[in-house]
Amino acid sequence: MDIRPLSYKHLAAAIVAGLALRWWFFVHYPFTAGDTAYYEALARDWYEFGVYGLFTYNQVMAMDVRMPGYPAFLNAVHAVFGHSGATVAAVQSALDMTTCILAALLAARLAPVRFRTRAATITLWLTALCPFTAHYSTVVLTESLATFLTTAALFSLVCILEDPRTGLPLHALDRNDLLTQASRWLLAGLLVGLGTLVRPETPLLLIAAGIALAIRWRQRTVWPKLAMAGSWMAVGLLLPLAPWAARNAHTLGRAAFLSPRFAETPGDFVPRGFHAWTRTWMVRYRDAYAVVWKLNQAPLNIADMPASAFDSASERARVAAVLDRYNQLVGESARSPKKRIRMTPAMDHEFELLAHERAARHPLRTHVFIPLSRAWFMWFTPRIELLPYSGRLWPWRKYWEGNPTDFSFTVAYGFLGFAYVGLAVAGMWRCRSHPAFTVLLTWLIVRTVFLTQLQTVEPRYVIEC
């Protein structure tokens, strides 16, 4: 590959333009997510008390509700640059621009030799000026750090797979080649391990790599090479996670490598039945606000649920009856602030029965069409969740006449999302003969399938992609 696929002129101009865009978002569209306060509290209490947890009941309780990578990152930023949202946004913006450069180098690796400079330059500008990732770099959330580590891991895998020596059987390699390949696989696993300390779903990248390599090296004669690659990636993955698991074993009594799926603390009741029921109908981001995120926080209104949540009038009545009992608990909690709102196991069991009945009645809808719809809305919804706009387009005349600015931004962001995905599909088609193509495609599929099984549908889940 060319030593310098990017010209200094384009590199400098893209960095300046990219940082300016990110600062513009920070100044004009500041955003605080629900998880922002959570991460800031974890970082603050860890720094002040030396315990990774949250201050409750007049003491810091050790927890594993979130992976420690991002709070550690916040503490590092605060220690060097001071406690300020502007400093976090500035560091994350610089980190995001580094991700843009890595993405450009990755594109250069994937492109045919004669197009590498062009591919790298276009990719640099597309990533530097992408409003979706740019805006997230100004928010105290894990996306920028996770995207950087994911891109670095992908770049490492692509470099390994494009090396002609990687395709040789082990007996054809000398000692130095074996050590070089082992260290490269170890580095890829290590980068994924560091990413896992930030986002617990990051190991999906190694799962995708394992599937792709198993397909590529399916002949029995190359199984030793497959075993070597898998073993060294596994070692790299576990190295950063081992201290976290040891801490959990010592402090919490369980050697957990990942944070709990529902971010629960020991002794918390998780309404799994309720979440299983919502997975039989919920496909839109706004339903998370109206239903899932209100659970155990506020009353649940059946009018906020779409018609697809009920297959019949009798089913709707059953849901309404359970919600009435739940909302009574909400009222009691309002009169007695010390009493916490909690959905009871009996209520949750009724939702679990409803989920089983709906899945048995329409298995294709539950296991195929709902996940496909979720994937569609995660990838192609207008990404205005960080902007003060509704994101609603239909009926178009109503929303256009009611708020033309809102409607125009939503349409523009929607078209931009389609454009980026379209360019990605075209680029993947152009590089389909590259040795790393199967890994990239498998990762996109595996990650998307996994994300459709979570309790909410959020566009930010695919930001790393």
C-alpha positions in Angstrom: 0.0 0.0 0.0 1.1 3.6 -0.6 3.0 5.0 2.4 0.9 8.1 2.4 -2.7 7.4 1.1 -3.9 10.8 2.5 -2.4 14.2 1.4 -1.5 16.6 4.1 -3.7 19.2 2.5 -6.9 17.1 2.7 -5.9 15.7 6.2 -5.5 19.2 7.7 -8.7 20.6 6.0 -10.8 17.7 7.1 -9.6 17.9 10.6 -10.4 21.6 10.9 -13.8 21.2 9.2 -14.6 18.1 11.4 -13.6 19.8 14.7 -15.6 22.9 13.7 -18.7 20.8 13.0 -18.4 19.1 16.3 -17.9 22.4 18.2 -20.9 23.8 16.4 -23.1 20.9 17.6 -21.7 21.3 21.2 -22.6 25.0 21.2 -25.9 25.0 19.4 -27.3 21.6 20.2 -26.1 20.5 23.6 -27.6 17.3 24.8 -27.7 15.3 28.0 -28.9 11.7 27.8 -30.4 9.7 30.6 -27.1 7.7 30.9 -25.0 10.8 31.1 -25.7 11.5 34.8 -25.2 7.8 35.5 -21.7 7.7 33.9 -20.7 11.0 35.6 -21.8 9.7 39.0 -19.9 6.5 38.5 -16.8 8.4 37.5 -17.1 10.9 40.3 -17.7 8.4 43.1 -14.9 6.2 41.8 -12.5 9.2 41.9 -13.6 10.6 45.2 -14.1 7.4 47.2 -11.9 4.8 45.4 -14.9 2.5 44.9 -16.5 1.7 41.6 -20.1 2.2 42.4 -22.8 4.7 43.4 -23.4 6.7 46.5 -26.6 5.4 48.0 -27.9 5.1 51.6 -25.0 7.4 52.8 -22.3 5.2 51.5 -20.7 4.1 48.2 -22.1 0.7 47.1 -19.8 -1.3 44.8 -21.6 -2.2 41.6 -21.1 -3.7 38.2 -24.1 -2.1 36.5 -21.9 -0.5 33.8 -18.6 -1.5 32.3 -15.8 0.6 33.9 -14.0 1.8 30.7 -16.0 4.9 30.0 -16.0 6.2 33.7 -12.2 5.6 33.7 -12.0 7.6 30.5 -14.0 10.5 32.1 -11.7 10.5 35.2 -8.6 10.6 33.0 -10.0 13.6 31.0 -11.0 15.3 34.2 -7.6 14.7 35.8 -5.7 16.1 32.9 -8.0 18.9 31.7 -10.3 19.6 34.6 -14.0 19.0 35.3 -15.9 20.5 32.4 -18.4 19.3 29.8 -16.4 21.3 27.2 -13.2 19.4 27.9 -14.9 16.0 27.6 -16.5 17.2 24.3 -13.1 18.5 23.0 -11.2 15.3 23.9 -14.0 13.1 22.4 -14.0 15.3 19.3 -10.3 14.8 18.8 -10.7 11.1 19.4 -13.5 11.0 16.9 -11.3 12.7 14.3 -8.7 10.0 15.0 -11.4 7.5 14.2 -12.1 9.3 10.9 -8.4 8.9 10.0 -8.5 5.2 10.9 -11.6 4.7 8.8 -9.9 6.4 5.9 -6.8 4.2 6.2 -9.2 1.2 6.5 -10.9 2.2 3.3 -7.5 2.5 1.6 -6.7 -1.0 2.7 -9.9 -2.4 1.2 -9.8 -0.5 -2.1 -7.9 -1.6 -5.2 -4.4 -0.2 -5.3 -5.1 2.4 -8.0 -8.1 3.8 -6.0 -6.6 3.8 -2.5 -5.8 7.5 -2.3 -9.2 8.4 -3.7 -11.0 6.0 -1.3 -9.1 7.2 1.7 -9.8 10.9 0.9 -13.5 10.5 0.3 -13.8 8.4 3.4 -12.0 10.9 5.5 -14.4 13.7 4.4 -17.5 11.5 4.7 -16.6 10.6 8.3 -15.3 14.0 9.3 -18.6 15.7 8.2 -21.0 12.9 9.2 -23.4 14.7 11.6 -24.5 11.5 13.3 -21.1 10.5 14.7 -20.0 14.2 15.0 -22.9 15.0 17.4 -22.4 12.0 19.6 -18.8 13.0 20.1 -20.0 16.1 22.0 -22.3 14.1 24.4 -21.1 12.3 27.6 -21.9 8.8 26.2 -19.8 5.8 25.3 -20.3 6.0 21.5 -17.2 8.0 20.5 -14.8 5.9 22.6 -16.5 2.6 21.6 -16.4 3.6 17.9 -12.7 4.4 18.1 -11.8 1.1 19.6 -14.1 -0.8 17.3 -12.5 0.9 14.2 -9.0 0.2 15.6 -9.9 -3.5 16.0 -11.4 -3.7 12.5 -8.3 -2.1 11.1 -6.1 -4.6 12.9 -8.1 -7.5 11.5 -8.0 -6.1 8.0 -4.2 -5.7 8.1 -3.9 -9.3 9.2 -6.2 -10.8 6.6 -4.7 -8.8 3.7 -1.2 -10.1 4.5 -0.4 -13.0 2.0 1.4 -14.9 4.7 -1.8 -15.2 6.7 -3.2 -17.6 4.1 -0.2 -19.9 4.3 -0.4 -23.1 6.4 1.5 -23.1 9.7 4.2 -25.5 8.5 5.1 -23.1 5.7 5.9 -20.3 8.2 9.2 -19.8 10.0 9.5 -18.9 13.7 9.5 -15.1 13.1 6.4 -15.3 10.9 4.6 -17.4 13.6 5.5 -14.9 16.3 4.4 -12.0 14.1 1.0 -13.6 13.3 0.4 -14.5 16.9 1.2 -11.0 18.1 -1.2 -9.6 15.5 -4.1 -11.8 16.5 -3.3 -11.0 20.1 -3.4 -7.2 19.3 -6.8 -7.6 17.6 -8.2 -9.4 20.6 -6.7 -6.9 23.0 -8.4 -4.0 21.2 -11.7 -5.8 21.3 -11.1 -6.5 25.1 -10.5 -2.8 25.7 -13.7 -2.0 23.7 -15.6 -4.5 25.9 -14.6 -2.5 28.9 -16.5 0.3 27.3 -19.5 -1.5 25.6 -20.2 -5.1 26.7 -21.4 -6.2 23.2 -18.0 -5.5 21.6 -17.0 -9.2 21.6 -19.5 -9.7 18.9 -16.7 -8.5 16.6 -14.5 -11.5 17.6 -17.6 -13.8 17.2 -18.0 -12.5 13.7 -14.3 -12.9 13.0 -14.5 -16.5 14.2 -17.4 -17.3 12.0 -15.8 -15.7 9.0 -12.5 -17.4 9.6 -14.2 -20.8 10.2 -15.9 -20.4 6.8 -12.6 -19.3 5.1 -10.5 -22.0 6.8 -13.0 -24.8 6.8 -10.6 -27.4 5.3 -9.2 -29.8 7.9 -5.6 -29.0 6.9 -5.9 -25.4 8.1 -7.7 -26.1 11.3 -4.4 -25.6 13.3 -4.2 -22.0 11.9 -7.8 -21.4 12.9 -7.1 -22.7 16.4 -4.0 -20.4 16.7 -5.9 -17.3 15.6 -8.9 -18.0 17.9 -6.7 -18.8 20.9 -4.6 -15.6 20.6 -7.7 -13.5 20.0 -9.3 -15.0 23.1 -6.2 -14.4 25.2 -6.2 -10.7 24.0 -9.8 -10.4 24.8 -9.4 -11.8 28.3 -6.3 -9.8 29.3 -8.1 -6.4 29.8 -11.2 -8.1 31.3 -9.4 -10.3 33.8 -8.9 -7.5 36.4 -12.5 -6.4 36.1 -13.7 -10.0 36.6 -11.3 -10.4 39.6 -12.6 -7.2 41.1 -16.2 -8.5 40.8 -15.3 -11.8 42.3 -13.6 -10.2 45.3 -16.1 -7.4 45.8 -19.4 -8.8 44.6 -18.8 -12.5 45.0 -19.1 -13.3 41.3 -16.5 -13.4 38.6 -18.6 -11.5 36.0 -16.7 -10.4 32.8 -19.6 -8.3 31.5 -22.1 -6.0 33.1 -25.6 -7.3 33.7 -27.9 -7.1 30.7 -30.5 -5.1 32.4 -28.0 -3.0 34.5 -29.5 -4.4 37.7 -27.9 -4.5 41.1 -27.9 -7.6 43.3 -31.4 -8.2 44.7 -33.2 -6.2 42.1 -36.2 -7.7 40.5 -35.9 -7.6 36.7 -39.3 -7.6 34.8 -38.2 -10.0 32.1 -41.8 -10.9 31.3 -42.7 -7.3 30.6 -39.6 -6.9 28.3 -40.4 -10.2 26.6 -43.9 -8.8 25.9 -42.7 -5.5 24.5 -40.3 -7.4 22.2 -43.4 -8.9 20.5 -44.5 -5.5 19.2 -42.1 -2.6 19.9 -40.2 -1.5 16.8 -39.8 2.2 17.1 -37.6 4.4 19.2 -40.4 6.6 20.5 -42.0 3.6 22.2 -39.0 3.3 24.5 -39.8 6.8 25.8 -43.5 6.1 26.1 -43.3 2.7 27.7 -40.1 1.0 28.5 -38.2 3.9 30.1 -41.3 4.9 32.1 -41.4 1.5 33.8 -40.8 1.8 37.6 -40.6 5.6 37.1 -44.0 6.8 36.2 -47.6 5.7 35.2 -47.9 3.6 32.0 -50.7 4.8 29.7 -52.2 2.2 27.4 -53.1 5.0 25.0 -49.3 5.4 24.4 -49.0 1.9 23.1 -49.6 1.2 19.3 -52.4 -0.9 18.1 -49.9 -3.6 17.2 -49.4 -4.3 20.9 -52.7 -6.1 21.0 -54.1 -8.8 18.9 -57.7 -8.5 20.2 -59.9 -6.4 22.4 -59.7 -9.0 25.1 -55.9 -8.9 25.1 -56.0 -5.1 25.3 -58.4 -5.5 28.3 -55.9 -7.9 30.0 -53.1 -5.4 29.6 -55.2 -2.6 30.8 -56.1 -4.5 33.9 -52.5 -5.2 34.8 -51.6 -1.5 34.1 -54.4 -0.3 36.4 -52.9 -2.3 39.2 -49.4 -1.0 38.4 -50.6 2.6 38.2 -52.2 2.2 41.7 -48.7 1.4 43.0 -47.5 4.5 41.3 -50.2 6.5 43.1 -49.2 5.0 46.4 -45.6 5.9 45.8 -46.5 9.5 45.1 -48.3 9.7 48.5 -45.4 7.9 50.2 -42.1 9.0 48.7 -40.1 6.4 50.7 -42.0 3.7 48.8 -40.4 2.8 45.5 -42.4 2.1 42.4 -41.9 -1.5 41.3 -43.8 -3.8 39.0 -44.5 -6.9 41.1 -43.5 -10.5 40.0 -47.2 -11.3 39.7 -47.8 -8.5 37.2 -44.6 -9.5 35.4 -45.8 -13.1 35.1 -49.0 -11.9 33.4 -46.9 -10.1 30.8 -44.8 -13.2 30.4 -47.9 -15.2 29.6 -49.0 -12.6 27.1 -45.6 -12.7 25.4 -45.7 -16.5 25.2 -49.3 -16.4 23.8 -48.4 -13.8 21.2 -45.3 -15.7 20.1 -47.2 -19.0 19.8 -50.0 -17.3 17.9 -47.7 -15.5 15.4 -44.2 -17.1 15.5 -43.1 -15.5 12.2 -44.1 -12.1 13.4 -42.3 -12.4 16.8 -39.1 -14.1 15.6 -38.7 -12.7 12.0 -40.8 -9.7 11.2 -40.4 -7.8 14.5 -36.6 -8.2 14.5 -36.5 -7.1 10.8 -38.6 -4.1 11.6 -36.3 -3.2 14.5 -33.3 -3.5 12.3 -34.9 -1.3 9.7 -35.7 1.5 12.2 -32.3 1.3 13.9 -30.5 1.7 10.5 -32.9 4.0 8.6 -34.7 6.1 11.1 -33.9 9.9 10.8 -31.2 10.3 13.4 -32.5 13.3 15.1 -32.5 11.8 18.7 -30.0 14.4 19.8 -31.8 17.3 18.1 -34.9 19.2 19.3 -37.1 17.8 16.6 -39.9 15.3 16.6 -38.7 13.0 13.8 -42.3 12.5 12.6 -43.1 12.6 8.9 -46.6 11.1 8.5 -49.1 12.5 7.7 -46.6 14.7 5.9 -49.0 17.6 5.2 -49.9 17.9 8.9 -46.3 18.0 10.1 -45.1 20.2 7.2 -47.7 22.8 7.9 -47.3 22.6 11.7 -43.5 23.0 11.8 -41.7 23.2 8.4 -38.3 23.4 10.1 -38.9 20.2 12.1 -40.2 18.5 9.0 -37.3 19.6 6.8 -34.6 18.6 9.3 -36.2 15.2 9.7 -36.4 14.6 5.9 -32.8 15.8 5.4 -31.5 13.6 8.1 -33.5 10.7 6.8 -32.1 11.1 3.2 -28.6 11.5 4.6 -28.9 8.2 6.5 -30.0 6.4 3.3 -27.1 8.0 1.4 -24.5 6.8 3.9 -25.8 3.3 4.0 -26.1 3.3 0.2 -22.5 4.4 -0.1 -21.5 1.6 2.3 -23.3 -1.0 0.3 -21.6 0.2 -2.9 -18.3 0.2 -1.2 -18.8 -3.3 0.2 -19.7 -4.5 -3.3 -16.5 -3.0 -4.7 -14.3 -4.7 -2.1 -16.1 -8.1 -2.0 -13.0 -9.9 -3.2 -10.9 -8.6 -0.3 -9.9 -11.3 2.2 -11.4 -9.2 5.1 -14.8 -8.7 3.4 -16.4 -11.7 5.0 -15.4 -10.5 8.5 -16.8 -7.0 7.9 -20.1 -8.3 6.5 -20.5 -11.0 9.2 -19.9 -8.4 11.9 -22.6 -6.1 10.5 -25.1 -9.0 10.4 -24.2 -10.5 13.8 -24.3 -7.1 15.6 -27.6 -6.1 14.0 -29.2 -9.4 14.8 -28.0 -9.1 18.4 -29.3 -5.5 18.8 -32.8 -6.5 17.7 -33.1 -8.7 20.8 -32.5 -5.9 23.3 -35.3 -4.4 25.3 -35.3 -1.0 23.4 -34.8 0.1 19.9 -32.3 2.9 19.7 -30.6 4.3 16.6 -27.4 4.9 18.5 -26.9 1.2 18.8 -25.5 1.1 15.2 -23.4 4.2 15.5 -20.2 2.0 15.7 -21.2 0.5 12.4 
